[in-house]
Amino acid sequence: MKVALVIHSYTGNTMGIADKIGAALVRKGHDVSLFHIKAKNENPNQIKGIELENTPNLKGFDHVIFGAPTRGMNLSMVMQLFLATLSEGHQSASVYVTHFFPFKWMGGSQSIKTFLKLSSNKLDIQKTSIINWKNKNRDKEIQCLVYQFSDLD
Ligand SMILES: Cc1cc2nc3c(=O)[nH]c(=O)nc-3n(C[C@H](O)[C@H](O)[C@H](O)COP(=O)(O)O)c2cc1C
């Protein structure tokens, strides 16, 4: 399958997981493209006046995996802006978010909710996952995510 990974990551947590998913997909023989979406003026504390540096074209991919951090109890604004650039459709996709605080309700759950809302008429979401960076079982949870998200056949 032709798979795109579309990732927003500032300090590297979300991208580190994407690298693992990408490697697992390649091992299974998939054709993988990784897109790191960035803001021209990235400032993690800013939610207004953000301009995207790149908006990859996702046409022709069989499946797209999105990854983004939680910021201010919600999905990162860079990912929110990127979703706004997508046209209507039913592209197969999955999404994970990373967050730091100990409970999912402290940002992770809301981030997924926002992603689903903003992509409802654009993407057909197959799988979602939330990784809590402070959780002592983090490595196991990441392993589980990589296993699930790279299981595409
Ligand atoms: C400005 C800012 C706001 C954040 N807000 C939250 C939050 O509301 N809830 C949470 O659990 N983590 C929050 N975090 C932590 C990040 O979501 C977490 O460290 C994430 O894994 C960072 O991903 P990245 O390394 O890919 O950028 C925040 C981080 C920053 C910089």
The ligand as an SDF file (V2000), in Angstrom:
LIG
                    3D

 31 33  0  0  0  0  0  0  0  0999 V2000
    2.5770   25.1970   24.4730 C   0  0  0  0  0  0  0  0  0  0  0  0
    2.3600   23.7780   24.9050 C   0  0  0  0  0  0  0  0  0  0  0  0
    1.1180   23.4110   25.4100 C   0  0  0  0  0  0  0  0  0  0  0  0
    0.9010   22.0950   25.8530 C   0  0  0  0  0  0  0  0  0  0  0  0
   -0.3280   21.7610   26.3500 N   0  0  0  0  0  0  0  0  0  0  0  0
   -0.5380   20.4950   26.8000 C   0  0  0  0  0  0  0  0  0  0  0  0
   -1.8160   20.1270   27.3450 C   0  0  0  0  0  0  0  0  0  0  0  0
   -2.7690   20.9060   27.3930 O   0  0  0  0  0  0  0  0  0  0  0  0
   -1.9650   18.8500   27.7900 N   0  0  0  0  0  0  0  0  0  0  0  0
   -0.9540   17.9430   27.7780 C   0  0  0  0  0  0  0  0  0  0  0  0
   -1.1440   16.8090   28.2430 O   0  0  0  0  0  0  0  0  0  0  0  0
    0.2710   18.2560   27.2510 N   0  0  0  0  0  0  0  0  0  0  0  0
    0.4930   19.5130   26.7610 C   0  0  0  0  0  0  0  0  0  0  0  0
    1.7150   19.8440   26.2320 N   0  0  0  0  0  0  0  0  0  0  0  0
    2.7560   18.8050   26.1230 C   0  0  0  0  0  0  0  0  0  0  0  0
    2.8690   18.2220   24.7140 C   0  0  0  0  0  0  0  0  0  0  0  0
    1.5960   17.8470   24.2190 O   0  0  0  0  0  0  0  0  0  0  0  0
    3.7480   16.9480   24.7200 C   0  0  0  0  0  0  0  0  0  0  0  0
    4.9790   17.2150   25.2980 O   0  0  0  0  0  0  0  0  0  0  0  0
    3.8840   16.3920   23.2990 C   0  0  0  0  0  0  0  0  0  0  0  0
    4.3130   15.0470   23.3740 O   0  0  0  0  0  0  0  0  0  0  0  0
    4.8900   17.2000   22.4700 C   0  0  0  0  0  0  0  0  0  0  0  0
    4.9800   16.6410   21.1930 O   0  0  0  0  0  0  0  0  0  0  0  0
    6.1810   16.9510   20.2040 P   0  0  0  0  0  0  0  0  0  0  0  0
    7.4850   16.6130   20.9650 O   0  0  0  0  0  0  0  0  0  0  0  0
    5.9850   16.0410   19.0710 O   0  0  0  0  0  0  0  0  0  0  0  0
    6.1270   18.3960   19.8490 O   0  0  0  0  0  0  0  0  0  0  0  0
    1.9510   21.1350   25.7830 C   0  0  0  0  0  0  0  0  0  0  0  0
    3.1890   21.5320   25.2520 C   0  0  0  0  0  0  0  0  0  0  0  0
    3.4090   22.8300   24.8270 C   0  0  0  0  0  0  0  0  0  0  0  0
    4.7470   23.2130   24.2830 C   0  0  0  0  0  0  0  0  0  0  0  0
  1  2  1  0
  2  3  1  0
  2 30  2  0
  3  4  2  0
  4  5  1  0
  4 28  1  0
  5  6  2  0
  6  7  1  0
  6 13  1  0
  7  8  2  0
  7  9  1  0
  9 10  1  0
 10 11  2  0
 10 12  1  0
 12 13  2  0
 13 14  1  0
 14 15  1  0
 14 28  1  0
 15 16  1  0
 16 17  1  0
 16 18  1  0
 18 19  1  0
 18 20  1  0
 20 21  1  0
 20 22  1  0
 22 23  1  0
 23 24  1  0
 24 25  2  0
 24 26  1  0
 24 27  1  0
 28 29  2  0
 29 30  1  0
 30 31  1  0
M  END
$$$$
